Amino acid sequence: MGLPFKIKKVHAVFGWKWSIDQICGICQQNLGEMCSDCQHPIECKPCLGNCNHAYHLHCINQWTKTSSECPMCRMFWKVKEYFL
């Protein structure tokens, strides 16, 4: 039989990976492709918010002209990361 032990503290960590197969919640197009309004890939690159929802940059920029909240969860929208 082993020695008894007591867990005093737990630091839970999880990983999340954005997938190129995800769909933009605004235009419903694949995040790996341009939305139907864009003419150039650089204006339509995906971005991830602090809430971990991803959108095309063009789509979320249009959205934030009328709302400062994420369209999915209503948290204050702030870009956490851009993807190329």
Buried (B, 14 or more C-beta within 10 A) or exposed (E): EEEEEEEEEEEEEEEEEBEEEBBBBBBEBBBEBBBEEBEEEEBBBBBBBEBBBBBBBBBBEBBBEEEEEBBBEEBEBEBEEEEE
